[in-house]
Amino acid sequence: MEKQKYSRRRFIGKYILAGSVALGTGILIAGSSANSMAKEEDSEQQPKAPQPAQKNPCDDLTGVSADEIAKRKKLAYVNKTPIPDSHCSNCGLYLPPAKDKPCGGCMLFKGPVRAEGYCAYWAPINN
């Protein structure tokens, strides 16, 4: 009797083995992509370093002399008024900003002045 080259048992065994290998490979690939996606999500959820706050150009005292800075302090100039109805923009000593400038000025001291600022010498505008 001649031995058959192909048998049903060998055929089924090979395809079960090939299917198991394919399934295992698929699981490995899916697991590795899920792991990399989880790492990406974790990196997105991590708090990012705070960005430095944008500096207001009206706070830049570069080029203002130490004497003028001392004068500002002596006059108790602050960037935000503590008195709601008294601020630099409605003060008689305030110099409004020029067309191409973001900050105003003051007749009492040199340097940039915020419209919402205030100092001890605030004087109402006389119309």
C-alpha positions in Angstrom: 0.0 0.0 0.0 1.2 3.4 -1.0 1.5 6.1 1.7 -0.4 9.2 0.8 1.5 12.4 0.4 -1.2 14.5 1.8 -3.6 13.7 4.6 -6.5 15.5 6.1 -5.0 15.4 9.6 -1.7 17.0 8.4 -3.6 19.7 6.4 -5.8 20.6 9.4 -2.8 20.6 11.8 -0.8 23.0 9.5 -3.6 25.4 9.2 -4.3 25.4 12.9 -0.6 26.1 13.5 -0.6 28.9 10.9 -3.8 30.4 12.3 -2.3 30.4 15.8 0.9 32.1 14.6 -1.2 34.7 12.8 -3.4 35.3 15.8 -0.4 35.6 18.1 1.3 38.0 15.8 -1.9 40.1 15.6 -2.1 40.2 19.4 1.5 41.3 19.7 1.1 44.1 17.1 -2.2 45.3 18.6 -0.6 45.3 22.1 2.4 47.3 21.0 0.4 49.9 19.1 -2.0 50.2 22.1 1.0 50.7 24.4 2.4 53.4 22.1 -1.0 55.1 22.0 -1.2 55.1 25.8 2.2 56.7 26.0 1.1 59.4 23.6 -2.1 60.1 25.6 0.0 60.2 28.9 2.4 62.7 27.3 -0.6 64.8 26.2 -2.2 64.8 29.6 1.0 65.7 31.5 0.9 69.3 32.5 3.0 71.5 30.3 5.5 73.9 31.7 3.8 77.3 32.2 4.5 79.7 29.4 6.1 83.0 30.6 3.5 85.6 31.0 3.4 88.2 28.3 5.0 91.4 29.6 3.1 94.5 29.3 5.1 97.1 27.4 3.9 99.7 30.0 5.9 97.9 32.6 9.2 98.2 30.7 11.4 100.8 32.5 14.4 100.2 30.3 16.1 103.5 29.6 14.3 105.2 32.6 16.8 106.7 35.0 17.1 105.6 38.6 16.0 109.1 39.7 12.8 108.9 37.6 12.1 105.4 39.0 12.6 106.8 42.5 10.2 109.7 41.6 7.6 107.2 40.5 7.9 105.4 43.8 7.7 108.7 45.8 4.5 109.6 43.9 3.1 106.1 44.8 2.5 105.1 41.1 0.8 101.7 40.7 -0.1 99.8 37.6 -3.7 99.2 38.7 -5.7 101.8 40.6 -7.1 101.0 44.0 -9.8 103.6 43.5 -12.2 102.6 40.6 -13.1 106.1 39.5 -9.6 107.6 39.8 -7.1 106.3 37.2 -4.5 107.8 35.0 -6.7 108.0 31.9 -9.0 110.4 33.7 -6.2 112.4 35.3 -5.4 115.9 34.2 -1.6 115.1 34.3 -1.9 112.0 32.1 -0.4 112.2 28.6 -2.3 109.8 26.2 -0.3 107.4 24.1 1.0 108.5 20.7 -0.5 106.8 17.6 2.3 104.1 17.4 2.8 103.7 21.2 0.9 101.4 23.5 1.5 103.4 26.7 0.8 106.9 27.9 2.9 109.1 30.0 2.7 111.5 32.9 3.7 115.2 33.4 5.2 114.4 36.8 7.7 111.7 35.8 9.2 110.0 32.8 8.5 106.5 31.5 5.5 104.5 30.4 2.2 104.8 32.2 -0.8 102.5 32.1 -4.2 104.1 31.5 -5.5 102.0 34.4 -2.7 103.1 36.7 -2.8 105.6 39.6 -0.6 107.8 41.7 -1.0 109.9 44.9 -1.1 113.1 42.7 -4.2 112.1 40.7 -6.1 115.2 39.6 -9.4 115.2 37.9 -9.6 116.5 34.3 -11.0 120.1 34.2 -13.2 120.6 31.2 
